[in-house]
Amino acid sequence: MTTPMPSAESLKAFEEDLNQIRDEALAKVGKEDADYIRRVVLVQRVLDLGGRAVMVAGFYHWAFWVLGVAMLGIAKIINNMEIGHNIMHGQYDFMNDPHLNSLKYDWDGACSGGSWRRTHNFEHHTYTNVIGKDRDFGYDVLRLSDDVEWKPLYRMQFLRYLNMTLMFQWAVAFHELHGYILRNMRNKREGKAPTDNSELKADFYGKALKVLFRDYLFFPGLVAIFLGWPMFWMIFWGNMAANVIRNIWAATIIYCGHFTGNVHTFAEKECEGESRGQWYYRQILGSSNFEGPRLLHIMSGHLSRQVEHHLFPDMPSYRYNEVAQKVRAACARHGVPYNTGSFGGQYFSVIGRILKYSRKPKAQTQTPAAA
């Protein structure tokens, strides 16, 4: 999807408005934001430890197991969305807290912090929706625009979408290494030397083994030692269910912020030598918001304000709701489309886009005679 580029003068004025919004918000950052993230971390840890403990009480009644799974699933969501994602963007580096430092923090998910910072913080946020540069657009699995050539395998992409949703933390973890594997396969076909990916493999397998050991061996085994080996499988399946809950929620939030029907894509040439105003413009056209209550914003890591996050990725997420109203007003003044809607509406828009681009384009369905 394309839209006419505003004039250089209009983009400059737009840039100045957004810079002012950013500067005013960052000037307020301080104790209030620090207190907020520390409260969230405390709540997350209570839910994590409490959920694991309550799950053990499933030994006495299955309802405790269900409650424990739900608590642990919510804890994993908060850890990934509101805590890990935002800390690794450097939103709380101003606190000088070694436990909340963007370069040292690592989250509960299977993706290593180093891999996330390279593929997400740099590639995705610099080249948002630039085909050939931003591999987050479709994750090399989904065809979501005509920029990608249609192939028969895309007929089944809705099933691929469902599978990626259920396994989302592993899709994210494997994303960077997968890119290098594809590149080496291409190099081999072209007779070129392979790219060394040994460090990426070490990152991937190191973090994967840590996550698998913790959730599927250590905690189940620890409980089994005290309450008997039948409890091993109760905790094993409980941890797996909590991870699936987190995967489904995280994937849905990410899709609703990036893959709705109105989201635009861009060619590399369009972005050469772009000004800050052009970059802002691209971020807005390549993003979607959704509306809802305060709890929904927190549980989404404030990625319900994906537009504002793409504009100001290192701004504490606590500020996004406040900033969103000002950004929306600036877009209205300058005639820039601002994509927002209900959570359900945006989700069904995503499903529509996935189904739309799974079908063979009409131009390719015509016979030579008909063409």
C-alpha positions in Angstrom: 0.0 0.0 0.0 1.3 3.4 -0.9 0.3 7.0 -0.2 1.6 10.3 -1.7 4.6 11.7 0.2 3.9 15.1 1.7 6.0 18.0 0.6 9.4 18.7 2.3 8.0 21.8 4.0 5.1 19.8 5.4 7.3 17.0 6.6 9.7 19.5 8.3 6.8 21.1 10.2 5.5 17.6 11.1 9.0 16.7 12.4 9.2 19.8 14.5 5.8 19.0 16.1 6.7 15.5 16.9 10.1 16.5 18.3 8.3 19.0 20.6 6.0 16.2 21.8 9.0 13.9 22.4 11.0 16.6 24.3 8.1 17.6 26.5 7.4 14.0 27.5 11.1 13.1 28.1 11.4 16.2 30.3 8.9 14.7 32.7 10.7 11.3 32.9 11.9 10.5 36.4 10.8 9.2 39.7 7.2 8.5 38.6 8.4 6.3 35.7 10.9 4.5 38.0 8.3 3.8 40.6 6.0 2.5 38.0 8.4 0.0 36.5 9.4 -1.2 40.0 5.8 -1.8 40.9 5.3 -3.8 37.7 8.4 -5.9 38.4 7.2 -6.6 41.9 3.7 -7.7 40.7 5.3 -9.8 38.0 7.5 -11.7 40.5 4.6 -12.3 42.9 2.5 -13.7 40.1 5.4 -15.9 38.9 6.3 -17.4 42.2 2.7 -17.4 43.4 1.6 -19.1 40.2 4.2 -21.8 40.5 3.2 -22.4 44.2 -0.5 -22.5 43.5 0.0 -24.9 40.6 1.6 -27.3 43.1 -1.7 -27.2 45.1 -3.3 -28.9 42.1 -2.1 -32.0 43.9 -5.2 -31.5 46.1 -7.7 -30.0 43.6 -7.5 -29.4 39.8 -8.8 -25.8 40.2 -5.6 -24.8 41.9 -3.6 -26.1 38.9 -5.8 -24.0 36.5 -5.4 -20.9 38.7 -1.6 -21.4 39.0 -1.3 -21.8 35.2 -3.3 -18.6 34.6 -1.1 -16.7 37.2 2.1 -17.9 35.6 0.9 -17.2 32.1 0.1 -13.6 33.1 3.5 -13.3 34.8 5.2 -14.4 31.6 3.2 -11.9 29.5 4.1 -9.0 31.8 7.8 -10.2 31.9 8.0 -10.2 28.1 5.7 -7.3 27.2 5.8 -4.5 29.8 9.2 -5.3 31.4 11.6 -7.1 29.1 10.7 -5.5 25.8 10.7 -2.0 27.2 13.8 -2.4 29.4 15.8 -3.8 26.4 14.8 -0.7 24.5 16.7 1.4 27.0 13.5 3.1 28.4 14.7 2.8 32.0 18.5 3.3 31.6 18.0 6.7 33.2 17.6 4.9 36.5 21.1 3.5 36.5 19.7 0.3 38.0 21.9 -2.7 36.9 18.9 -5.0 37.0 17.0 -2.8 34.5 19.9 -2.0 32.2 19.1 -2.4 28.5 22.4 -4.1 27.6 22.4 -6.6 30.5 18.7 -7.5 30.9 17.5 -10.8 29.7 13.9 -11.9 29.8 11.9 -15.1 30.4 11.5 -15.9 26.7 13.6 -18.2 24.5 15.1 -15.4 22.4 18.5 -14.3 23.8 18.7 -10.6 24.7 21.6 -10.1 22.3 19.7 -11.5 19.3 16.6 -9.4 20.2 18.6 -6.2 20.4 20.2 -6.8 17.0 17.1 -7.9 15.0 14.4 -5.9 16.8 16.0 -2.8 18.3 18.2 -2.1 15.3 16.8 -3.8 12.1 13.1 -3.5 12.8 13.0 0.0 14.4 15.4 1.5 11.8 13.9 -0.1 8.7 10.3 -0.5 9.8 8.3 -2.3 7.0 11.1 -1.7 4.4 10.9 -4.8 2.3 14.3 -6.5 2.1 15.5 -4.8 5.3 12.9 -5.4 7.9 12.6 -9.2 8.3 10.0 -8.7 11.1 7.4 -8.0 8.4 6.0 -11.5 8.0 8.9 -13.1 9.8 9.9 -14.8 6.6 6.9 -17.0 7.1 3.8 -15.0 6.1 3.2 -13.2 2.8 1.5 -9.9 3.8 1.9 -7.7 0.7 2.3 -7.8 -3.0 6.0 -6.9 -2.5 6.5 -10.7 -1.9 6.1 -13.0 -4.8 3.3 -15.4 -4.4 4.1 -19.1 -4.3 1.8 -22.1 -3.8 3.0 -22.7 -0.2 1.3 -19.4 0.7 -2.2 -21.0 0.2 -1.7 -22.6 3.6 -0.3 -19.6 5.4 -3.2 -19.3 7.8 -2.1 -22.6 9.3 1.5 -21.3 9.4 0.1 -18.2 11.2 -1.6 -20.4 13.8 1.5 -22.5 14.3 3.7 -19.4 14.7 1.3 -18.0 17.2 1.4 -21.1 19.4 5.2 -21.3 19.1 5.8 -17.5 19.0 8.7 -17.4 21.5 10.6 -20.0 19.4 9.8 -18.2 16.2 11.3 -15.0 17.6 14.3 -16.9 19.1 15.1 -18.6 15.8 14.5 -15.5 13.7 18.0 -14.2 13.4 19.7 -17.6 13.0 17.2 -18.6 10.4 18.1 -15.5 8.4 21.8 -16.5 8.3 20.8 -20.1 7.4 18.8 -18.9 4.4 21.7 -16.6 3.4 24.2 -19.5 3.5 21.9 -21.7 1.5 21.8 -18.9 -1.1 25.5 -18.5 -1.0 26.0 -22.2 -1.6 23.8 -22.1 -4.7 25.7 -19.1 -6.0 29.1 -20.6 -5.1 30.0 -18.1 -2.5 31.7 -18.7 0.9 29.3 -19.3 3.8 28.8 -16.7 6.5 30.0 -17.7 10.0 27.0 -18.1 12.3 28.7 -20.1 15.1 28.1 -17.2 17.6 24.4 -17.0 16.7 24.1 -20.8 17.1 25.7 -20.5 20.6 23.3 -17.7 21.6 20.3 -19.6 20.3 21.1 -23.0 21.8 22.4 -21.6 25.0 19.2 -19.6 25.7 17.0 -22.4 24.4 18.6 -25.0 26.7 18.3 -22.7 29.7 14.6 -22.1 29.1 13.8 -25.8 28.5 15.8 -26.8 31.5 14.0 -24.3 33.8 10.4 -25.0 32.8 10.5 -28.6 31.8 13.1 -30.2 34.1 14.1 -28.1 37.1 10.8 -26.9 38.4 8.9 -30.2 37.6 11.8 -32.2 39.1 12.0 -30.0 42.2 8.3 -30.5 43.0 8.5 -34.2 42.2 11.3 -34.7 44.7 9.0 -33.5 47.6 5.6 -34.6 46.4 6.2 -37.7 44.2 7.0 -38.2 40.5 3.3 -38.0 39.3 3.6 -34.3 40.1 6.4 -34.0 37.6 4.0 -34.1 34.7 1.5 -31.8 36.4 4.1 -29.1 36.6 5.5 -29.9 33.2 2.2 -29.5 31.4 1.3 -26.5 33.6 4.5 -24.7 32.5 3.9 -25.6 28.9 0.3 -24.2 29.1 1.6 -21.0 30.7 4.1 -20.6 27.8 1.4 -21.1 25.2 -0.8 -18.5 26.9 2.1 -16.1 26.7 2.9 -17.0 23.1 -0.7 -16.5 21.9 -1.1 -13.2 23.7 2.3 -11.8 22.6 1.9 -12.8 19.0 -1.6 -11.3 18.8 -0.4 -8.0 20.2 2.5 -7.9 17.8 0.3 -8.7 14.8 -2.2 -6.0 15.8 0.5 -3.4 15.9 2.2 -4.4 12.6 0.0 -6.4 10.2 -3.4 -4.7 10.1 -5.0 -4.1 6.7 -4.1 -0.4 6.6 -0.4 -0.8 7.3 2.0 0.3 4.5 5.2 -1.2 3.2 8.1 0.6 1.6 10.8 0.0 -0.9 14.5 0.5 0.0 14.8 3.4 -2.6 12.0 5.3 -0.9 14.0 5.5 2.3 17.4 6.5 0.9 18.6 9.7 2.5 15.3 10.2 4.3 14.9 13.1 6.8 13.7 12.7 10.3 10.3 13.9 9.2 10.2 11.2 6.5 11.3 8.6 9.1 8.5 9.7 11.4 6.0 9.6 8.5 7.1 6.0 7.6 6.8 4.8 11.2 3.2 6.1 11.5 2.2 4.6 8.2 3.8 1.3 9.1 2.1 1.0 12.5 -1.3 0.4 14.1 -2.8 1.2 17.5 -5.7 -0.2 19.4 -7.9 1.2 22.1 -8.9 -0.3 25.4 -8.8 0.0 29.3 -5.7 0.7 31.3 -5.1 -3.0 32.0 -5.1 -3.8 28.3 -2.4 -1.2 27.7 -0.2 -2.7 30.6 -0.7 -6.3 29.5 0.3 -5.3 25.9 3.5 -3.6 27.2 1.8 -0.4 25.9 2.3 -1.8 22.4 -1.4 -0.9 22.0 0.4 2.4 21.3 2.6 0.9 18.5 2.6 4.1 16.6 4.1 6.0 19.5 6.5 3.2 20.3 7.8 3.2 16.7 8.2 7.0 16.9 9.9 7.1 20.3 11.2 3.5 21.1 13.4 4.6 24.0 10.6 6.7 25.8 9.2 4.9 28.9 6.1 3.1 27.9 4.3 4.6 30.8 4.2 7.9 28.8 2.6 6.5 25.6 -1.0 7.0 26.5 -0.4 10.6 27.3 1.7 11.1 24.1 -0.8 9.3 21.9 -3.4 12.1 22.1 -0.8 14.7 21.0 0.6 12.6 18.2 -2.9 11.9 16.9 -3.7 15.6 16.9 -0.4 16.4 15.1 -1.3 13.8 12.4 -4.7 15.4 12.0 -3.2 18.9 11.5 -0.7 17.6 8.9 -3.1 15.2 7.1 -1.1 12.1 8.1 -3.2 8.9 8.4 -3.3 7.6 12.0 -4.4 4.0 12.3 -6.3 3.0 15.4 -9.4 1.0 16.4 -10.8 -1.5 18.8 -8.6 -4.5 19.8 -11.1 -6.9 18.1 -11.4 -4.8 15.0 -7.6 -4.6 14.5 -7.2 -8.3 15.1 -9.8 -9.2 12.5 -8.1 -6.8 10.1 -4.9 -8.8 10.6 -6.7 -12.1 9.8 -8.2 -10.5 6.7 -4.7 -9.4 5.6 -3.3 -12.9 6.1 -6.1 -14.5 4.1 -6.0 -11.8 1.4 -2.3 -12.4 0.6 -2.6 -16.2 0.9 -4.6 -16.1 -2.4 -2.9 -16.1 -5.8 -3.0 -12.5 -7.3 -5.6 -12.1 -10.1 -2.9 -11.2 -12.6 -1.3 -14.6 -11.9 -4.6 -16.5 -12.1 -5.4 -15.4 -15.7 -4.5 -17.5 -18.7 -2.2 -16.0 -21.3 -5.1 -15.7 -23.7 -7.3 -13.9 -21.1 -4.4 -11.6 -20.2 
